[in-house]
Amino acid sequence: MGLGQITAKGLVVGHVDDACPGTPPAGVAKIAAALTSAPAVAQKLFEGGDPPQSHECAPHSPHGYFGLDAEVVAYMAGVMLQ
């Protein structure tokens, strides 16, 4: 199934400092734009957090929203509860 075939609400998040090659920050807008059949799409790029303590694609880095866990979860839950 392509992203344009998804008919449920969309939620796309990323981190501006994510250096993992598979999840570039620019991908957030690209994915959100591709959800053309979704009735609504929320997107957000997070900033900040704690200094990385792991590989760029591991959880203790911007890729894993290290130090921002509560903020990211609260945002996502808020969107899902709308």
VOPA-834151 format. One record per residue: residue number from 1; chain; x, y, z of N, C-alpha, C in turn. Coordinates in nm, 2 decimals, always signed. Example, Ala and Ser with C-alpha at 12.3 -4.5 7.8 and 13.67 -1.06 7.14 Angstrom:
! residues 2
(pt 1 "A" (+1.32 -0.57 +0.78) (+1.23 -0.45 +0.78) (+1.32 -0.33 +0.78))
(pt 2 "A" (+1.28 -0.22 +0.71) (+1.37 -0.11 +0.71) (+1.29 +0.00 +0.79))
END
This chain:
! residues 82
(pt 1 "A" (+0.08 -0.12 +0.00) (+0.00 +0.00 +0.00) (+0.09 +0.12 +0.00))
(pt 2 "A" (+0.06 +0.22 -0.08) (+0.13 +0.34 -0.09) (+0.08 +0.44 +0.01))
(pt 3 "A" (+0.16 +0.54 +0.05) (+0.11 +0.64 +0.15) (-0.01 +0.71 +0.10))
(pt 4 "A" (-0.03 +0.73 -0.03) (-0.14 +0.80 -0.08) (-0.27 +0.72 -0.07))
(pt 5 "A" (-0.26 +0.60 -0.03) (-0.38 +0.51 -0.02) (-0.43 +0.51 +0.13))
(pt 6 "A" (-0.36 +0.56 +0.22) (-0.40 +0.56 +0.36) (-0.51 +0.66 +0.38))
(pt 7 "A" (-0.62 +0.61 +0.44) (-0.74 +0.69 +0.46) (-0.76 +0.72 +0.61))
(pt 8 "A" (-0.67 +0.69 +0.70) (-0.68 +0.72 +0.84) (-0.60 +0.85 +0.86))
(pt 9 "A" (-0.63 +0.91 +0.98) (-0.55 +1.03 +1.01) (-0.41 +1.00 +1.02))
(pt 10 "A" (-0.32 +1.09 +0.99) (-0.18 +1.07 +0.99) (-0.11 +1.15 +1.10))
(pt 11 "A" (+0.00 +1.10 +1.15) (+0.08 +1.16 +1.25) (+0.23 +1.13 +1.22))
(pt 12 "A" (+0.31 +1.24 +1.19) (+0.44 +1.22 +1.15) (+0.53 +1.31 +1.23))
(pt 13 "A" (+0.63 +1.25 +1.30) (+0.72 +1.33 +1.39) (+0.86 +1.30 +1.35))
(pt 14 "A" (+0.95 +1.39 +1.38) (+1.09 +1.37 +1.36) (+1.17 +1.47 +1.45))
(pt 15 "A" (+1.30 +1.46 +1.44) (+1.39 +1.55 +1.52) (+1.48 +1.62 +1.43))
(pt 16 "A" (+1.49 +1.75 +1.45) (+1.57 +1.83 +1.35) (+1.72 +1.79 +1.35))
(pt 17 "A" (+1.77 +1.73 +1.45) (+1.91 +1.68 +1.46) (+1.93 +1.53 +1.44))
(pt 18 "A" (+1.82 +1.47 +1.39) (+1.83 +1.32 +1.36) (+1.93 +1.30 +1.25))
(pt 19 "A" (+2.04 +1.23 +1.28) (+2.15 +1.21 +1.17) (+2.14 +1.07 +1.12))
(pt 20 "A" (+2.04 +0.99 +1.16) (+2.03 +0.86 +1.11) (+1.99 +0.86 +0.96))
(pt 21 "A" (+2.06 +0.80 +0.87) (+2.03 +0.81 +0.73) (+1.89 +0.77 +0.69))
(pt 22 "A" (+1.83 +0.68 +0.76) (+1.70 +0.64 +0.72) (+1.58 +0.73 +0.77))
(pt 23 "A" (+1.61 +0.82 +0.85) (+1.51 +0.91 +0.90) (+1.55 +1.06 +0.90))
(pt 24 "A" (+1.58 +1.11 +0.79) (+1.62 +1.25 +0.78) (+1.50 +1.34 +0.82))
(pt 25 "A" (+1.53 +1.46 +0.89) (+1.43 +1.55 +0.93) (+1.34 +1.59 +0.81))
(pt 26 "A" (+1.39 +1.61 +0.69) (+1.32 +1.65 +0.58) (+1.21 +1.55 +0.54))
(pt 27 "A" (+1.23 +1.42 +0.59) (+1.13 +1.32 +0.56) (+1.00 +1.34 +0.62))
(pt 28 "A" (+0.99 +1.42 +0.73) (+0.86 +1.44 +0.80) (+0.77 +1.51 +0.70))
(pt 29 "A" (+0.81 +1.62 +0.64) (+0.72 +1.69 +0.55) (+0.69 +1.61 +0.42))
(pt 30 "A" (+0.79 +1.53 +0.37) (+0.77 +1.45 +0.26) (+0.66 +1.34 +0.28))
(pt 31 "A" (+0.67 +1.28 +0.40) (+0.58 +1.17 +0.43) (+0.44 +1.24 +0.45))
(pt 32 "A" (+0.43 +1.35 +0.52) (+0.30 +1.41 +0.55) (+0.24 +1.45 +0.42))
(pt 33 "A" (+0.32 +1.51 +0.32) (+0.26 +1.55 +0.19) (+0.22 +1.43 +0.11))
(pt 34 "A" (+0.27 +1.31 +0.13) (+0.24 +1.20 +0.05) (+0.11 +1.13 +0.11))
(pt 35 "A" (+0.06 +1.17 +0.22) (-0.06 +1.11 +0.28) (-0.18 +1.19 +0.22))
(pt 36 "A" (-0.20 +1.18 +0.10) (-0.30 +1.26 +0.02) (-0.44 +1.22 +0.05))
(pt 37 "A" (-0.46 +1.09 +0.09) (-0.60 +1.05 +0.12) (-0.64 +1.05 +0.26))
(pt 38 "A" (-0.55 +1.09 +0.35) (-0.57 +1.10 +0.49) (-0.66 +1.23 +0.52))
(pt 39 "A" (-0.76 +1.21 +0.60) (-0.85 +1.33 +0.63) (-0.78 +1.44 +0.71))
(pt 40 "A" (-0.67 +1.41 +0.78) (-0.60 +1.51 +0.85) (-0.46 +1.45 +0.88))
(pt 41 "A" (-0.36 +1.54 +0.87) (-0.22 +1.49 +0.90) (-0.15 +1.59 +0.99))
(pt 42 "A" (-0.11 +1.55 +1.11) (-0.03 +1.63 +1.20) (+0.11 +1.60 +1.18))
(pt 43 "A" (+0.20 +1.70 +1.18) (+0.34 +1.68 +1.17) (+0.42 +1.77 +1.26))
(pt 44 "A" (+0.53 +1.73 +1.31) (+0.61 +1.81 +1.40) (+0.75 +1.77 +1.40))
(pt 45 "A" (+0.84 +1.86 +1.40) (+0.98 +1.84 +1.42) (+1.02 +1.89 +1.56))
(pt 46 "A" (+1.08 +1.80 +1.64) (+1.12 +1.84 +1.77) (+1.26 +1.88 +1.77))
(pt 47 "A" (+1.30 +1.96 +1.87) (+1.43 +2.02 +1.89) (+1.47 +2.00 +2.03))
(pt 48 "A" (+1.60 +1.99 +2.05) (+1.66 +1.98 +2.18) (+1.67 +1.84 +2.23))
(pt 49 "A" (+1.66 +1.83 +2.37) (+1.68 +1.70 +2.43) (+1.82 +1.69 +2.49))
(pt 50 "A" (+1.86 +1.57 +2.54) (+1.99 +1.56 +2.60) (+2.10 +1.53 +2.50))
(pt 51 "A" (+2.22 +1.55 +2.53) (+2.33 +1.53 +2.44) (+2.33 +1.38 +2.40))
(pt 52 "A" (+2.36 +1.34 +2.28) (+2.37 +1.20 +2.24) (+2.47 +1.12 +2.32))
(pt 53 "A" (+2.43 +1.00 +2.35) (+2.51 +0.91 +2.42) (+2.52 +0.77 +2.35))
(pt 54 "A" (+2.48 +0.77 +2.22) (+2.48 +0.64 +2.15) (+2.49 +0.68 +2.00))
(pt 55 "A" (+2.50 +0.57 +1.92) (+2.51 +0.58 +1.77) (+2.39 +0.67 +1.72))
(pt 56 "A" (+2.41 +0.73 +1.60) (+2.31 +0.82 +1.55) (+2.17 +0.76 +1.52))
(pt 57 "A" (+2.17 +0.62 +1.51) (+2.04 +0.56 +1.48) (+1.99 +0.49 +1.61))
(pt 58 "A" (+2.05 +0.51 +1.72) (+2.01 +0.44 +1.84) (+1.93 +0.53 +1.93))
(pt 59 "A" (+1.86 +0.47 +2.03) (+1.77 +0.55 +2.11) (+1.83 +0.66 +2.20))
(pt 60 "A" (+1.95 +0.66 +2.23) (+2.01 +0.76 +2.32) (+2.07 +0.87 +2.23))
(pt 61 "A" (+1.99 +0.92 +2.13) (+2.04 +1.02 +2.04) (+1.91 +1.10 +1.99))
(pt 62 "A" (+1.93 +1.20 +1.91) (+1.81 +1.27 +1.86) (+1.71 +1.18 +1.79))
(pt 63 "A" (+1.77 +1.07 +1.73) (+1.68 +0.97 +1.66) (+1.58 +0.91 +1.75))
(pt 64 "A" (+1.62 +0.89 +1.87) (+1.53 +0.83 +1.97) (+1.46 +0.94 +2.06))
(pt 65 "A" (+1.47 +1.06 +2.03) (+1.41 +1.17 +2.10) (+1.47 +1.17 +2.25))
(pt 66 "A" (+1.60 +1.14 +2.26) (+1.66 +1.13 +2.39) (+1.65 +1.26 +2.47))
(pt 67 "A" (+1.59 +1.24 +2.59) (+1.57 +1.36 +2.68) (+1.44 +1.43 +2.64))
(pt 68 "A" (+1.37 +1.39 +2.54) (+1.24 +1.45 +2.50) (+1.12 +1.35 +2.51))
(pt 69 "A" (+1.15 +1.24 +2.57) (+1.04 +1.13 +2.57) (+0.91 +1.18 +2.62))
(pt 70 "A" (+0.90 +1.25 +2.73) (+0.77 +1.29 +2.78) (+0.70 +1.39 +2.69))
(pt 71 "A" (+0.78 +1.48 +2.63) (+0.72 +1.58 +2.54) (+0.67 +1.52 +2.41))
(pt 72 "A" (+0.75 +1.43 +2.36) (+0.70 +1.36 +2.23) (+0.58 +1.28 +2.26))
(pt 73 "A" (+0.58 +1.20 +2.37) (+0.46 +1.11 +2.40) (+0.34 +1.20 +2.42))
(pt 74 "A" (+0.36 +1.31 +2.50) (+0.24 +1.40 +2.52) (+0.19 +1.46 +2.39))
(pt 75 "A" (+0.27 +1.50 +2.31) (+0.23 +1.55 +2.18) (+0.15 +1.45 +2.10))
(pt 76 "A" (+0.21 +1.33 +2.09) (+0.15 +1.22 +2.01) (+0.01 +1.18 +2.07))
(pt 77 "A" (+0.01 +1.17 +2.20) (-0.12 +1.13 +2.26) (-0.22 +1.24 +2.24))
(pt 78 "A" (-0.18 +1.37 +2.25) (-0.27 +1.47 +2.23) (-0.33 +1.47 +2.09))
(pt 79 "A" (-0.25 +1.45 +1.99) (-0.30 +1.44 +1.85) (-0.39 +1.32 +1.84))
(pt 80 "A" (-0.36 +1.21 +1.89) (-0.44 +1.09 +1.88) (-0.58 +1.10 +1.95))
(pt 81 "A" (-0.58 +1.18 +2.06) (-0.70 +1.20 +2.13) (-0.80 +1.31 +2.07))
(pt 82 "A" (-0.75 +1.38 +1.97) (-0.84 +1.48 +1.91) (-0.95 +1.42 +1.83))
END
